[in-house]
Amino acid sequence: MSAYQQLEIEREKQLENLAALHATYEELLVEKQAWESDRDTIAVHARELGYGAGDERFIRIVGRMEAPKEMPGAGGIYITGEPQFLSNKTLLIVSIIIFVLMLLSIIIVDILAYIKNV
């Protein structure tokens, strides 16, 4: 490979890097404009730092799963998974079993009380 071809390859890499830098610059420019004019962006970043509005109260809930550390930017959304739940058939079976066990325990207590009184 000649020196000229190596220089051409390096030039192409520099042009790619320049394009990537320009894209990064555009993203940072948009973010800077959001910081300067968008109150929601400022509020989101303030929340990440632990600040809140004057009329808000913070409640700490312990024993729950950790919230994701990375918050989406202003206007971002979370994609959540499907909720996990028990089917109605399973709940019906469990409730019938509990009902039968409760009924049996009441009957056994009544029988023992009857035997004790006799």
N, CA and C atoms as an extended XYZ file, in Angstrom:
354
Properties=species:S:1:pos:R:3:atomname:S:1:resname:S:1:resid:I:1 pbc="F F F"
N         0.854       -1.166        0.000 N   MET     1
C         0.000        0.000        0.000 CA  MET     1
C         0.910        1.242        0.000 C   MET     1
N         0.566        2.132       -0.848 N   SER     2
C         1.402        3.331       -0.987 CA  SER     2
C         1.089        4.340        0.110 C   SER     2
N         1.973        5.283        0.255 N   ALA     3
C         1.793        6.336        1.260 CA  ALA     3
C         0.571        7.182        0.922 C   ALA     3
N         0.320        7.373       -0.369 N   TYR     4
C        -0.845        8.171       -0.786 CA  TYR     4
C        -2.148        7.477       -0.375 C   TYR     4
N        -2.212        6.157       -0.537 N   GLN     5
C        -3.417        5.411       -0.145 CA  GLN     5
C        -3.623        5.475        1.368 C   GLN     5
N        -2.531        5.398        2.111 N   GLN     6
C        -2.642        5.510        3.574 CA  GLN     6
C        -3.158        6.889        3.970 C   GLN     6
N        -2.672        7.912        3.290 N   LEU     7
C        -3.160        9.261        3.575 CA  LEU     7
C        -4.635        9.405        3.212 C   LEU     7
N        -5.050        8.783        2.119 N   GLU     8
C        -6.472        8.823        1.728 CA  GLU     8
C        -7.347        8.137        2.782 C   GLU     8
N        -6.872        6.996        3.306 N   ILE     9
C        -7.630        6.281        4.346 CA  ILE     9
C        -7.723        7.138        5.606 C   ILE     9
N        -6.632        7.764        5.987 N   GLU    10
C        -6.653        8.637        7.164 CA  GLU    10
C        -7.566        9.835        6.936 C   GLU    10
N        -7.577       10.364        5.718 N   ARG    11
C        -8.455       11.488        5.398 CA  ARG    11
C        -9.926       11.085        5.528 C   ARG    11
N       -10.272        9.880        5.052 N   GLU    12
C       -11.646        9.385        5.171 CA  GLU    12
C       -12.038        9.227        6.644 C   GLU    12
N       -11.115        8.700        7.446 N   LYS    13
C       -11.391        8.559        8.880 CA  LYS    13
C       -11.602        9.919        9.529 C   LYS    13
N       -10.795       10.889        9.135 N   GLN    14
C       -10.948       12.237        9.689 CA  GLN    14
C       -12.283       12.850        9.272 C   GLN    14
N       -12.706       12.618        8.046 N   LEU    15
C       -14.007       13.128        7.604 CA  LEU    15
C       -15.146       12.473        8.384 C   LEU    15
N       -15.028       11.160        8.662 N   GLU    16
C       -16.040       10.468        9.468 CA  GLU    16
C       -16.063       11.033       10.885 C   GLU    16
N       -14.867       11.256       11.457 N   ASN    17
C       -14.786       11.832       12.802 CA  ASN    17
C       -15.369       13.237       12.831 C   ASN    17
N       -15.104       14.001       11.781 N   LEU    18
C       -15.640       15.352       11.702 CA  LEU    18
C       -17.165       15.335       11.639 C   LEU    18
N       -17.731       14.390       10.885 N   ALA    19
C       -19.194       14.262       10.814 CA  ALA    19
C       -19.771       13.870       12.173 C   ALA    19
N       -19.092       12.947       12.872 N   ALA    20
C       -19.557       12.537       14.201 CA  ALA    20
C       -19.484       13.705       15.177 C   ALA    20
N       -18.416       14.488       15.101 N   LEU    21
C       -18.291       15.661       15.967 CA  LEU    21
C       -19.373       16.686       15.662 C   LEU    21
N       -19.688       16.854       14.395 N   HIS    22
C       -20.740       17.808       14.032 CA  HIS    22
C       -22.095       17.349       14.570 C   HIS    22
N       -22.375       16.037       14.490 N   ALA    23
C       -23.628       15.509       15.034 CA  ALA    23
C       -23.690       15.711       16.542 C   ALA    23
N       -22.571       15.461       17.222 N   THR    24
C       -22.517       15.675       18.671 CA  THR    24
C       -22.732       17.145       19.006 C   THR    24
N       -22.128       18.009       18.212 N   TYR    25
C       -22.301       19.451       18.413 CA  TYR    25
C       -23.773       19.837       18.271 C   TYR    25
N       -24.450       19.312       17.270 N   GLU    26
C       -25.870       19.626       17.070 CA  GLU    26
C       -26.702       19.152       18.258 C   GLU    26
N       -26.412       17.933       18.759 N   GLU    27
C       -27.144       17.422       19.921 CA  GLU    27
C       -26.915       18.309       21.140 C   GLU    27
N       -25.659       18.694       21.357 N   LEU    28
C       -25.348       19.546       22.505 CA  LEU    28
C       -25.967       20.927       22.366 C   LEU    28
N       -26.041       21.425       21.151 N   LEU    29
C       -26.666       22.724       20.917 CA  LEU    29
C       -28.156       22.676       21.251 C   LEU    29
N       -28.814       21.591       20.842 N   VAL    30
C       -30.238       21.423       21.168 CA  VAL    30
C       -30.417       21.321       22.677 C   VAL    30
N       -29.534       20.564       23.338 N   GLU    31
C       -29.632       20.429       24.793 CA  GLU    31
C       -29.389       21.769       25.483 C   GLU    31
N       -28.447       22.540       24.985 N   LYS    32
C       -28.171       23.856       25.557 CA  LYS    32
C       -29.380       24.770       25.416 C   LYS    32
N       -30.008       24.737       24.249 N   GLN    33
C       -31.199       25.562       24.041 CA  GLN    33
C       -32.329       25.120       24.964 C   GLN    33
N       -32.433       23.808       25.192 N   ALA    34
C       -33.462       23.315       26.110 CA  ALA    34
C       -33.188       23.806       27.527 C   ALA    34
N       -31.905       23.787       27.927 N   TRP    35
C       -31.551       24.279       29.257 CA  TRP    35
C       -31.893       25.755       29.398 C   TRP    35
N       -31.725       26.511       28.337 N   GLU    36
C       -31.950       27.946       28.404 CA  GLU    36
C       -33.432       28.317       28.355 C   GLU    36
N       -34.264       27.488       27.728 N   SER    37
C       -35.638       27.932       27.515 CA  SER    37
C       -36.713       26.979       28.033 C   SER    37
N       -36.410       25.707       28.212 N   ASP    38
C       -37.440       24.726       28.564 CA  ASP    38
C       -37.420       24.447       30.063 C   ASP    38
N       -38.480       24.856       30.749 N   ARG    39
C       -38.557       24.658       32.200 CA  ARG    39
C       -38.685       23.183       32.562 C   ARG    39
N       -39.303       22.385       31.679 N   ASP    40
C       -39.443       20.957       31.962 CA  ASP    40
C       -38.087       20.251       31.980 C   ASP    40
N       -37.201       20.640       31.074 N   THR    41
C       -35.862       20.057       31.058 CA  THR    41
C       -35.129       20.374       32.353 C   THR    41
N       -35.235       21.603       32.789 N   ILE    42
C       -34.581       21.999       34.044 CA  ILE    42
C       -35.178       21.219       35.214 C   ILE    42
N       -36.503       21.041       35.207 N   ALA    43
C       -37.157       20.305       36.291 CA  ALA    43
C       -36.705       18.847       36.316 C   ALA    43
N       -36.576       18.221       35.142 N   VAL    44
C       -36.143       16.821       35.092 CA  VAL    44
C       -34.729       16.678       35.640 C   VAL    44
N       -33.832       17.557       35.224 N   HIS    45
C       -32.455       17.467       35.712 CA  HIS    45
C       -32.368       17.817       37.197 C   HIS    45
N       -33.192       18.728       37.664 N   ALA    46
C       -33.201       19.052       39.092 CA  ALA    46
C       -33.682       17.852       39.906 C   ALA    46
N       -34.675       17.132       39.396 N   ARG    47
C       -35.155       15.936       40.091 CA  ARG    47
C       -34.060       14.881       40.178 C   ARG    47
N       -33.281       14.742       39.114 N   GLU    48
C       -32.177       13.785       39.141 CA  GLU    48
C       -31.177       14.136       40.241 C   GLU    48
N       -31.046       15.406       40.543 N   LEU    49
C       -30.121       15.845       41.583 CA  LEU    49
C       -30.764       15.883       42.966 C   LEU    49
N       -32.054       15.523       43.054 N   GLY    50
C       -32.725       15.454       44.340 CA  GLY    50
C       -33.496       16.699       44.723 C   GLY    50
N       -33.662       17.622       43.812 N   TYR    51
C       -34.418       18.832       44.099 CA  TYR    51
C       -35.889       18.635       43.729 C   TYR    51
N       -36.751       19.437       44.333 N   GLY    52
C       -38.166       19.399       44.024 CA  GLY    52
C       -38.744       20.791       44.061 C   GLY    52
N       -39.991       20.905       43.620 N   ALA    53
C       -40.669       22.197       43.642 CA  ALA    53
C       -41.018       22.560       45.087 C   ALA    53
N       -41.338       23.817       45.314 N   GLY    54
C       -41.613       24.285       46.668 CA  GLY    54
C       -42.816       23.641       47.317 C   GLY    54
N       -43.805       23.223       46.525 N   ASP    55
C       -45.028       22.665       47.092 CA  ASP    55
C       -45.017       21.131       47.116 C   ASP    55
N       -43.863       20.511       46.897 N   GLU    56
C       -43.781       19.053       46.889 CA  GLU    56
C       -43.207       18.538       48.200 C   GLU    56
N       -43.687       17.344       48.575 N   ARG    57
C       -43.131       16.648       49.725 CA  ARG    57
C       -42.573       15.321       49.228 C   ARG    57
N       -41.444       14.926       49.769 N   PHE    58
C       -40.825       13.674       49.378 CA  PHE    58
C       -41.178       12.602       50.389 C   PHE    58
N       -41.563       11.446       49.895 N   ILE    59
C       -41.882       10.305       50.741 CA  ILE    59
C       -40.937        9.184       50.343 C   ILE    59
N       -40.245        8.648       51.326 N   ARG    60
C       -39.304        7.575       51.036 CA  ARG    60
C       -39.980        6.243       51.302 C   ARG    60
N       -39.963        5.382       50.317 N   ILE    61
C       -40.552        4.052       50.446 CA  ILE    61
C       -39.402        3.066       50.463 C   ILE    61
N       -39.326        2.281       51.538 N   VAL    62
C       -38.231        1.326       51.667 CA  VAL    62
C       -38.745       -0.079       51.404 C   VAL    62
N       -37.831       -0.946       51.031 N   GLY    63
C       -38.205       -2.334       50.818 CA  GLY    63
C       -38.765       -2.600       49.433 C   GLY    63
N       -38.732       -1.644       48.559 N   ARG    64
C       -39.225       -1.841       47.191 CA  ARG    64
C       -38.030       -2.002       46.264 C   ARG    64
N       -38.314       -2.370       45.026 N   MET    65
C       -37.243       -2.510       44.044 CA  MET    65
C       -36.630       -1.148       43.770 C   MET    65
N       -35.362       -1.156       43.430 N   GLU    66
C       -34.670        0.082       43.106 CA  GLU    66
C       -35.217        0.639       41.796 C   GLU    66
N       -35.401        1.919       41.757 N   ALA    67
C       -35.808        2.572       40.524 CA  ALA    67
C       -34.609        2.646       39.595 C   ALA    67
N       -34.865        2.690       38.307 N   PRO    68
C       -33.728        2.807       37.386 CA  PRO    68
C       -32.936        4.072       37.665 C   PRO    68
N       -31.624        3.954       37.645 N   LYS    69
C       -30.768        5.093       37.941 CA  LYS    69
C       -30.785        6.126       36.819 C   LYS    69
N       -30.965        5.653       35.603 N   GLU    70
C       -30.921        6.577       34.472 CA  GLU    70
C       -32.338        6.997       34.113 C   GLU    70
N       -32.601        8.267       34.227 N   MET    71
C       -33.916        8.808       33.890 CA  MET    71
C       -33.898        9.224       32.415 C   MET    71
N       -35.032        9.053       31.736 N   PRO    72
C       -35.048        9.528       30.357 CA  PRO    72
C       -35.029       11.050       30.343 C   PRO    72
N       -34.581       11.610       29.251 N   GLY    73
C       -34.557       13.058       29.135 CA  GLY    73
C       -35.965       13.623       29.089 C   GLY    73
N       -36.053       14.926       29.021 N   ALA    74
C       -37.367       15.563       28.950 CA  ALA    74
C       -38.085       15.048       27.713 C   ALA    74
N       -39.298       14.599       27.897 N   GLY    75
C       -40.071       14.065       26.790 CA  GLY    75
C       -39.821       12.596       26.553 C   GLY    75
N       -38.920       11.976       27.314 N   GLY    76
C       -38.634       10.559       27.151 CA  GLY    76
C       -39.676        9.712       27.854 C   GLY    76
N       -39.740        8.443       27.500 N   ILE    77
C       -40.714        7.543       28.103 CA  ILE    77
C       -40.014        6.273       28.558 C   ILE    77
N       -40.662        5.568       29.472 N   TYR    78
C       -40.208        4.253       29.877 CA  TYR    78
C       -41.041        3.216       29.155 C   TYR    78
N       -40.412        2.165       28.727 N   ILE    79
C       -41.144        1.036       28.160 CA  ILE    79
C       -41.193       -0.018       29.249 C   ILE    79
N       -42.397       -0.325       29.698 N   THR    80
C       -42.551       -1.268       30.798 CA  THR    80
C       -42.954       -2.629       30.258 C   THR    80
N       -42.736       -3.645       31.065 N   GLY    81
C       -43.115       -4.995       30.689 CA  GLY    81
C       -44.586       -5.249       30.975 C   GLY    81
N       -45.027       -6.398       30.539 N   GLU    82
C       -46.408       -6.783       30.796 CA  GLU    82
C       -46.608       -7.006       32.298 C   GLU    82
N       -47.753       -6.586       32.841 N   PRO    83
C       -47.998       -6.823       34.267 CA  PRO    83
C       -48.197       -8.311       34.530 C   PRO    83
N       -47.752       -8.755       35.696 N   GLN    84
C       -47.928      -10.151       36.072 CA  GLN    84
C       -49.102      -10.235       37.036 C   GLN    84
N       -50.016      -11.145       36.755 N   PHE    85
C       -51.204      -11.276       37.581 CA  PHE    85
C       -51.666      -12.721       37.575 C   PHE    85
N       -52.557      -13.048       38.511 N   LEU    86
C       -53.152      -14.381       38.572 CA  LEU    86
C       -54.451      -14.374       37.793 C   LEU    86
N       -54.740      -15.480       37.154 N   SER    87
C       -55.986      -15.561       36.385 CA  SER    87
C       -57.177      -15.665       37.344 C   SER    87
N       -58.346      -15.352       36.837 N   ASN    88
C       -59.560      -15.436       37.656 CA  ASN    88
C       -59.827      -16.870       38.087 C   ASN    88
N       -59.486      -17.831       37.231 N   LYS    89
C       -59.702      -19.240       37.572 CA  LYS    89
C       -58.852      -19.629       38.782 C   LYS    89
N       -57.601      -19.200       38.800 N   THR    90
C       -56.714      -19.501       39.930 CA  THR    90
C       -57.233      -18.852       41.215 C   THR    90
N       -57.663      -17.606       41.120 N   LEU    91
C       -58.205      -16.923       42.304 CA  LEU    91
C       -59.467      -17.611       42.814 C   LEU    91
N       -60.309      -18.084       41.904 N   LEU    92
C       -61.523      -18.784       42.306 CA  LEU    92
C       -61.182      -20.071       43.043 C   LEU    92
N       -60.240      -20.831       42.523 N   ILE    93
C       -59.849      -22.095       43.167 CA  ILE    93
C       -59.263      -21.835       44.552 C   ILE    93
N       -58.399      -20.849       44.672 N   VAL    94
C       -57.796      -20.527       45.972 CA  VAL    94
C       -58.868      -20.079       46.964 C   VAL    94
N       -59.796      -19.253       46.523 N   SER    95
C       -60.845      -18.784       47.439 CA  SER    95
C       -61.769      -19.918       47.870 C   SER    95
N       -62.061      -20.850       46.976 N   ILE    96
C       -62.904      -21.998       47.360 CA  ILE    96
C       -62.169      -22.871       48.376 C   ILE    96
N       -60.875      -23.101       48.168 N   ILE    97
C       -60.100      -23.905       49.120 CA  ILE    97
C       -60.063      -23.227       50.485 C   ILE    97
N       -59.847      -21.928       50.513 N   ILE    98
C       -59.845      -21.204       51.793 CA  ILE    98
C       -61.206      -21.284       52.463 C   ILE    98
N       -62.279      -21.157       51.685 N   PHE    99
C       -63.628      -21.237       52.242 CA  PHE    99
C       -63.873      -22.611       52.863 C   PHE    99
N       -63.476      -23.678       52.148 N   VAL   100
C       -63.684      -25.034       52.664 CA  VAL   100
C       -62.865      -25.247       53.930 C   VAL   100
N       -61.629      -24.768       53.965 N   LEU   101
C       -60.806      -24.918       55.171 CA  LEU   101
C       -61.405      -24.163       56.354 C   LEU   101
N       -61.896      -22.965       56.115 N   MET   102
C       -62.533      -22.194       57.192 CA  MET   102
C       -63.788      -22.920       57.697 C   MET   102
N       -64.579      -23.430       56.766 N   LEU   103
C       -65.803      -24.142       57.145 CA  LEU   103
C       -65.464      -25.394       57.951 C   LEU   103
N       -64.458      -26.141       57.524 N   LEU   104
C       -64.042      -27.327       58.276 CA  LEU   104
C       -63.539      -26.962       59.667 C   LEU   104
N       -62.779      -25.877       59.777 N   SER   105
C       -62.279      -25.500       61.107 CA  SER   105
C       -63.439      -25.094       62.022 C   SER   105
N       -64.447      -24.428       61.504 N   ILE   106
C       -65.614      -24.068       62.331 CA  ILE   106
C       -66.363      -25.313       62.768 C   ILE   106
N       -66.526      -26.247       61.843 N   ILE   107
C       -67.230      -27.497       62.179 CA  ILE   107
C       -66.455      -28.271       63.244 C   ILE   107
N       -65.132      -28.351       63.102 N   ILE   108
C       -64.320      -29.088       64.089 CA  ILE   108
C       -64.403      -28.420       65.454 C   ILE   108
N       -64.359      -27.089       65.516 N   VAL   109
C       -64.474      -26.383       66.796 CA  VAL   109
C       -65.838      -26.642       67.417 C   VAL   109
N       -66.905      -26.639       66.605 N   ASP   110
C       -68.246      -26.931       67.147 CA  ASP   110
C       -68.340      -28.352       67.658 C   ASP   110
N       -67.756      -29.322       66.946 N   ILE   111
C       -67.796      -30.726       67.386 CA  ILE   111
C       -67.040      -30.887       68.689 C   ILE   111
N       -65.856      -30.241       68.793 N   LEU   112
C       -65.086      -30.343       70.036 CA  LEU   112
C       -65.833      -29.694       71.196 C   LEU   112
N       -66.507      -28.581       70.936 N   ALA   113
C       -67.287      -27.935       72.012 CA  ALA   113
C       -68.476      -28.815       72.410 C   ALA   113
N       -69.085      -29.492       71.458 N   TYR   114
C       -70.218      -30.376       71.755 CA  TYR   114
C       -69.743      -31.580       72.579 C   TYR   114
N       -68.609      -32.156       72.195 N   ILE   115
C       -68.081      -33.319       72.925 CA  ILE   115
C       -67.693      -32.899       74.341 C   ILE   115
N       -67.141      -31.716       74.520 N   LYS   116
C       -66.739      -31.257       75.832 CA  LYS   116
C       -67.958      -31.051       76.750 C   LYS   116
N       -69.063      -30.594       76.183 N   ASN   117
C       -70.264      -30.333       76.981 CA  ASN   117
C       -71.037      -31.606       77.285 C   ASN   117
N       -70.821      -32.666       76.549 N   VAL   118
C       -71.584      -33.904       76.777 CA  VAL   118
C       -70.999      -34.709       77.856 C   VAL   118
